[in-house]
Amino acid sequence: MTITINIPKTAEQCAALLEHIQSGEEILLAQGGIAIARVVPISLPTQPRIPGQDKGKVAIASDFNAPLPENILNDFVRF
């Protein structure tokens, strides 16, 4: 569910708005009835990262750090 609130009312309702956000709702901040910003809860990772879980799945080319060919370098803007 999305809640729309005009900016002047946000200060007086800040604690209540934070509770809505923590429960998963998003808040639209409006100025003169026009939405100008969206406040959404941060989604936390569902499972912890495990070091080494992709071992053997990634290969780095031996020339990975070699200079790019001239025809590719020419596509970049030089200052």
N, CA, C and O atoms as a GROMACS GRO file, in nm:
protein
  316
    1MET      N    1   0.084  -0.118   0.000
    1MET     CA    2   0.000   0.000   0.000
    1MET      C    3   0.089   0.124   0.000
    1MET      O    4   0.194   0.125   0.064
    2THR      N    5   0.048   0.227  -0.070
    2THR     CA    6   0.122   0.352  -0.076
    2THR      C    7   0.042   0.461  -0.006
    2THR      O    8  -0.079   0.474  -0.025
    3ILE      N    9   0.110   0.538   0.076
    3ILE     CA   10   0.049   0.651   0.145
    3ILE      C   11   0.104   0.777   0.082
    3ILE      O   12   0.225   0.790   0.064
    4THR      N   13   0.016   0.872   0.048
    4THR     CA   14   0.061   1.001  -0.004
    4THR      C   15   0.036   1.106   0.103
    4THR      O   16  -0.072   1.114   0.160
    5ILE      N   17   0.138   1.187   0.130
    5ILE     CA   18   0.127   1.290   0.234
    5ILE      C   19   0.192   1.417   0.184
    5ILE      O   20   0.298   1.413   0.122
    6ASN      N   21   0.129   1.531   0.213
    6ASN     CA   22   0.186   1.660   0.176
    6ASN      C   23   0.299   1.695   0.272
    6ASN      O   24   0.290   1.667   0.392
    7ILE      N   25   0.404   1.756   0.221
    7ILE     CA   26   0.525   1.783   0.297
    7ILE      C   27   0.500   1.857   0.429
    7ILE      O   28   0.559   1.818   0.530
    8PRO      N   29   0.416   1.962   0.435
    8PRO     CA   30   0.398   2.030   0.564
    8PRO      C   31   0.352   1.938   0.677
    8PRO      O   32   0.379   1.966   0.794
    9LYS      N   33   0.283   1.829   0.644
    9LYS     CA   34   0.233   1.739   0.749
    9LYS      C   35   0.334   1.632   0.789
    9LYS      O   36   0.311   1.561   0.887
   10THR      N   37   0.446   1.619   0.716
   10THR     CA   38   0.540   1.512   0.746
   10THR      C   39   0.607   1.529   0.882
   10THR      O   40   0.628   1.430   0.952
   11ALA      N   41   0.640   1.652   0.920
   11ALA     CA   42   0.709   1.675   1.047
   11ALA      C   43   0.623   1.632   1.164
   11ALA      O   44   0.672   1.570   1.259
   12GLU      N   45   0.495   1.663   1.159
   12GLU     CA   46   0.409   1.628   1.272
   12GLU      C   47   0.373   1.480   1.275
   12GLU      O   48   0.329   1.429   1.378
   13GLN      N   49   0.390   1.410   1.165
   13GLN     CA   50   0.354   1.268   1.158
   13GLN      C   51   0.475   1.177   1.138
   13GLN      O   52   0.459   1.061   1.100
   14CYS      N   53   0.594   1.227   1.163
   14CYS     CA   54   0.717   1.154   1.133
   14CYS      C   55   0.720   1.015   1.198
   14CYS      O   56   0.750   0.917   1.130
   15ALA      N   57   0.692   1.005   1.327
   15ALA     CA   58   0.700   0.876   1.396
   15ALA      C   59   0.602   0.776   1.336
   15ALA      O   60   0.637   0.660   1.316
   16ALA      N   61   0.481   0.820   1.307
   16ALA     CA   62   0.380   0.731   1.250
   16ALA      C   63   0.422   0.686   1.110
   16ALA      O   64   0.402   0.571   1.073
   17LEU      N   65   0.480   0.779   1.031
   17LEU     CA   66   0.524   0.744   0.897
   17LEU      C   67   0.636   0.640   0.902
   17LEU      O   68   0.638   0.548   0.820
   18LEU      N   69   0.729   0.655   0.996
   18LEU     CA   70   0.838   0.557   1.010
   18LEU      C   71   0.784   0.418   1.044
   18LEU      O   72   0.837   0.317   0.998
   19GLU      N   73   0.679   0.414   1.124
   19GLU     CA   74   0.618   0.284   1.156
   19GLU      C   75   0.560   0.219   1.030
   19GLU      O   76   0.574   0.099   1.010
   20HIS      N   77   0.496   0.299   0.946
   20HIS     CA   78   0.442   0.247   0.820
   20HIS      C   79   0.554   0.194   0.730
   20HIS      O   80   0.542   0.087   0.670
   21ILE      N   81   0.663   0.269   0.722
   21ILE     CA   82   0.776   0.229   0.638
   21ILE      C   83   0.836   0.098   0.691
   21ILE      O   84   0.866   0.008   0.613
   22GLN      N   85   0.852   0.088   0.823
   22GLN     CA   86   0.909  -0.033   0.882
   22GLN      C   87   0.820  -0.155   0.860
   22GLN      O   88   0.868  -0.268   0.860
   23SER      N   89   0.690  -0.132   0.841
   23SER     CA   90   0.601  -0.245   0.816
   23SER      C   91   0.594  -0.281   0.668
   23SER      O   92   0.518  -0.370   0.629
   24GLY      N   93   0.674  -0.211   0.584
   24GLY     CA   94   0.683  -0.248   0.443
   24GLY      C   95   0.610  -0.155   0.348
   24GLY      O   96   0.615  -0.176   0.227
   25GLU      N   97   0.542  -0.054   0.398
   25GLU     CA   98   0.469   0.038   0.311
   25GLU      C   99   0.563   0.143   0.254
   25GLU      O  100   0.669   0.169   0.310
   26GLU      N  101   0.524   0.203   0.142
   26GLU     CA  102   0.601   0.314   0.088
   26GLU      C  103   0.521   0.442   0.107
   26GLU      O  104   0.398   0.441   0.108
   27ILE      N  105   0.594   0.552   0.121
   27ILE     CA  106   0.533   0.683   0.143
   27ILE      C  107   0.568   0.773   0.025
   27ILE      O  108   0.685   0.781  -0.014
   28LEU      N  109   0.469   0.839  -0.032
   28LEU     CA  110   0.494   0.939  -0.134
   28LEU      C  111   0.485   1.075  -0.069
   28LEU      O  112   0.384   1.108  -0.005
   29LEU      N  113   0.589   1.156  -0.084
   29LEU     CA  114   0.588   1.292  -0.033
   29LEU      C  115   0.540   1.382  -0.146
   29LEU      O  116   0.590   1.374  -0.258
   30ALA      N  117   0.442   1.467  -0.115
   30ALA     CA  118   0.383   1.551  -0.218
   30ALA      C  119   0.394   1.697  -0.179
   30ALA      O  120   0.395   1.732  -0.061
   31GLN      N  121   0.401   1.780  -0.280
   31GLN     CA  122   0.404   1.924  -0.260
   31GLN      C  123   0.295   1.981  -0.350
   31GLN      O  124   0.301   1.968  -0.472
   32GLY      N  125   0.196   2.043  -0.289
   32GLY     CA  126   0.083   2.094  -0.366
   32GLY      C  127   0.005   1.983  -0.433
   32GLY      O  128  -0.052   2.004  -0.540
   33GLY      N  129   0.002   1.866  -0.372
   33GLY     CA  130  -0.071   1.754  -0.427
   33GLY      C  131   0.003   1.676  -0.534
   33GLY      O  132  -0.050   1.579  -0.588
   34ILE      N  133   0.126   1.717  -0.568
   34ILE     CA  134   0.205   1.649  -0.671
   34ILE      C  135   0.318   1.573  -0.603
   34ILE      O  136   0.397   1.631  -0.529
   35ALA      N  137   0.324   1.443  -0.629
   35ALA     CA  138   0.428   1.359  -0.568
   35ALA      C  139   0.566   1.402  -0.618
   35ALA      O  140   0.587   1.418  -0.738
   36ILE      N  141   0.659   1.421  -0.522
   36ILE     CA  142   0.795   1.461  -0.560
   36ILE      C  143   0.901   1.364  -0.508
   36ILE      O  144   1.016   1.371  -0.552
   37ALA      N  145   0.865   1.275  -0.417
   37ALA     CA  146   0.964   1.181  -0.363
   37ALA      C  147   0.892   1.057  -0.312
   37ALA      O  148   0.775   1.061  -0.275
   38ARG      N  149   0.966   0.946  -0.310
   38ARG     CA  150   0.914   0.821  -0.259
   38ARG      C  151   1.008   0.772  -0.150
   38ARG      O  152   1.129   0.766  -0.169
   39VAL      N  153   0.952   0.737  -0.036
   39VAL     CA  154   1.030   0.681   0.074
   39VAL      C  155   0.989   0.534   0.086
   39VAL      O  156   0.873   0.503   0.110
   40VAL      N  157   1.086   0.446   0.068
   40VAL     CA  158   1.057   0.302   0.072
   40VAL      C  159   1.147   0.234   0.174
   40VAL      O  160   1.257   0.282   0.202
   41PRO      N  161   1.101   0.123   0.229
   41PRO     CA  162   1.187   0.051   0.324
   41PRO      C  163   1.306  -0.010   0.251
   41PRO      O  164   1.296  -0.049   0.135
   42ILE      N  165   1.417  -0.019   0.320
   42ILE     CA  166   1.536  -0.084   0.265
   42ILE      C  167   1.515  -0.234   0.278
   42ILE      O  168   1.484  -0.284   0.386
   43SER      N  169   1.533  -0.304   0.168
   43SER     CA  170   1.518  -0.450   0.174
   43SER      C  171   1.652  -0.509   0.215
   43SER      O  172   1.755  -0.484   0.153
   44LEU      N  173   1.648  -0.586   0.319
   44LEU     CA  174   1.769  -0.650   0.370
   44LEU      C  175   1.792  -0.782   0.299
   44LEU      O  176   1.696  -0.846   0.256
   45PRO      N  177   1.917  -0.824   0.286
   45PRO     CA  178   1.943  -0.954   0.221
   45PRO      C  179   1.870  -1.065   0.296
   45PRO      O  180   1.862  -1.064   0.418
   46THR      N  181   1.818  -1.160   0.221
   46THR     CA  182   1.741  -1.267   0.284
   46THR      C  183   1.830  -1.373   0.349
   46THR      O  184   1.786  -1.444   0.439
   47GLN      N  185   1.954  -1.383   0.304
   47GLN     CA  186   2.046  -1.479   0.365
   47GLN      C  187   2.185  -1.418   0.372
   47GLN      O  188   2.222  -1.336   0.287
   48PRO      N  189   2.262  -1.458   0.470
   48PRO     CA  190   2.396  -1.400   0.484
   48PRO      C  191   2.487  -1.444   0.369
   48PRO      O  192   2.471  -1.552   0.312
   49ARG      N  193   2.583  -1.358   0.337
   49ARG     CA  194   2.682  -1.392   0.235
   49ARG      C  195   2.777  -1.496   0.292
   49ARG      O  196   2.818  -1.489   0.409
   50ILE      N  197   2.811  -1.592   0.210
   50ILE     CA  198   2.902  -1.698   0.253
   50ILE      C  199   3.029  -1.686   0.170
   50ILE      O  200   3.026  -1.708   0.048
   51PRO      N  201   3.142  -1.652   0.233
   51PRO     CA  202   3.267  -1.640   0.157
   51PRO      C  203   3.301  -1.770   0.086
   51PRO      O  204   3.294  -1.878   0.144
   52GLY      N  205   3.339  -1.758  -0.041
   52GLY     CA  206   3.382  -1.873  -0.118
   52GLY      C  207   3.271  -1.955  -0.180
   52GLY      O  208   3.298  -2.059  -0.239
   53GLN      N  209   3.145  -1.911  -0.169
   53GLN     CA  210   3.035  -1.993  -0.221
   53GLN      C  211   3.036  -2.005  -0.374
   53GLN      O  212   2.973  -2.096  -0.428
   54ASP      N  213   3.105  -1.915  -0.443
   54ASP     CA  214   3.112  -1.922  -0.588
   54ASP      C  215   3.249  -1.970  -0.637
   54ASP      O  216   3.283  -1.953  -0.755
   55LYS      N  217   3.326  -2.028  -0.548
   55LYS     CA  218   3.459  -2.075  -0.586
   55LYS      C  219   3.449  -2.176  -0.700
   55LYS      O  220   3.369  -2.270  -0.695
   56GLY      N  221   3.531  -2.154  -0.803
   56GLY     CA  222   3.530  -2.243  -0.918
   56GLY      C  223   3.427  -2.206  -1.024
   56GLY      O  224   3.426  -2.266  -1.131
   57LYS      N  225   3.341  -2.107  -0.997
   57LYS     CA  226   3.238  -2.066  -1.092
   57LYS      C  227   3.280  -1.944  -1.173
   57LYS      O  228   3.216  -1.911  -1.273
   58VAL      N  229   3.385  -1.876  -1.129
   58VAL     CA  230   3.428  -1.753  -1.195
   58VAL      C  231   3.568  -1.772  -1.249
   58VAL      O  232   3.656  -1.823  -1.180
   59ALA      N  233   3.588  -1.731  -1.375
   59ALA     CA  234   3.721  -1.740  -1.435
   59ALA      C  235   3.763  -1.601  -1.482
   59ALA      O  236   3.684  -1.530  -1.546
   60ILE      N  237   3.884  -1.562  -1.451
   60ILE     CA  238   3.937  -1.433  -1.493
   60ILE      C  239   4.039  -1.459  -1.602
   60ILE      O  240   4.135  -1.535  -1.584
   61ALA      N  241   4.017  -1.395  -1.717
   61ALA     CA  242   4.107  -1.415  -1.831
   61ALA      C  243   4.248  -1.370  -1.797
   61ALA      O  244   4.267  -1.276  -1.719
   62SER      N  245   4.346  -1.436  -1.854
   62SER     CA  246   4.486  -1.402  -1.825
   62SER      C  247   4.522  -1.263  -1.875
   62SER      O  248   4.612  -1.199  -1.820
   63ASP      N  249   4.454  -1.215  -1.978
   63ASP     CA  250   4.482  -1.080  -2.031
   63ASP      C  251   4.382  -0.976  -1.980
   63ASP      O  252   4.366  -0.870  -2.042
   64PHE      N  253   4.317  -1.004  -1.871
   64PHE     CA  254   4.213  -0.916  -1.816
   64PHE      C  255   4.264  -0.774  -1.792
   64PHE      O  256   4.188  -0.679  -1.807
   65ASN      N  257   4.388  -0.758  -1.756
   65ASN     CA  258   4.444  -0.627  -1.723
   65ASN      C  259   4.526  -0.568  -1.838
   65ASN      O  260   4.595  -0.467  -1.821
   66ALA      N  261   4.519  -0.630  -1.955
   66ALA     CA  262   4.596  -0.582  -2.071
   66ALA      C  263   4.531  -0.455  -2.127
   66ALA      O  264   4.411  -0.434  -2.112
   67PRO      N  265   4.610  -0.370  -2.192
   67PRO     CA  266   4.553  -0.250  -2.253
   67PRO      C  267   4.447  -0.287  -2.358
   67PRO      O  268   4.457  -0.390  -2.424
   68LEU      N  269   4.347  -0.201  -2.371
   68LEU     CA  270   4.242  -0.223  -2.471
   68LEU      C  271   4.296  -0.197  -2.611
   68LEU      O  272   4.388  -0.117  -2.628
   69PRO      N  273   4.240  -0.264  -2.711
   69PRO     CA  274   4.282  -0.238  -2.849
   69PRO      C  275   4.251  -0.092  -2.887
   69PRO      O  276   4.158  -0.031  -2.833
   70GLU      N  277   4.327  -0.040  -2.980
   70GLU     CA  278   4.315   0.101  -3.022
   70GLU      C  279   4.174   0.134  -3.072
   70GLU      O  280   4.122   0.242  -3.043
   71ASN      N  281   4.111   0.042  -3.148
   71ASN     CA  282   3.978   0.070  -3.201
   71ASN      C  283   3.873   0.085  -3.090
   71ASN      O  284   3.776   0.160  -3.107
   72ILE      N  285   3.890   0.018  -2.979
   72ILE     CA  286   3.798   0.036  -2.865
   72ILE      C  287   3.831   0.164  -2.791
   72ILE      O  288   3.741   0.238  -2.752
   73LEU      N  289   3.959   0.192  -2.770
   73LEU     CA  290   3.999   0.315  -2.701
   73LEU      C  291   3.949   0.438  -2.774
   73LEU      O  292   3.919   0.539  -2.710
   74ASN      N  293   3.942   0.432  -2.906
   74ASN     CA  294   3.895   0.547  -2.984
   74ASN      C  295   3.749   0.580  -2.960
   74ASN      O  296   3.705   0.691  -2.992
   75ASP      N  297   3.672   0.486  -2.906
   75ASP     CA  298   3.530   0.511  -2.877
   75ASP      C  299   3.513   0.594  -2.750
   75ASP      O  300   3.404   0.646  -2.727
   76PHE      N  301   3.615   0.607  -2.669
   76PHE     CA  302   3.607   0.684  -2.546
   76PHE      C  303   3.647   0.829  -2.573
   76PHE      O  304   3.732   0.858  -2.656
   77VAL      N  305   3.583   0.920  -2.500
   77VAL     CA  306   3.616   1.062  -2.514
   77VAL      C  307   3.745   1.089  -2.438
   77VAL      O  308   3.760   1.050  -2.322
   78ARG      N  309   3.836   1.157  -2.504
   78ARG     CA  310   3.962   1.194  -2.437
   78ARG      C  311   3.963   1.343  -2.412
   78ARG      O  312   3.923   1.422  -2.498
   79PHE      N  313   4.010   1.381  -2.295
   79PHE     CA  314   4.015   1.523  -2.257
   79PHE      C  315   4.155   1.574  -2.268
   79PHE      O  316   4.180   1.692  -2.240
   0.00000   0.00000   0.00000
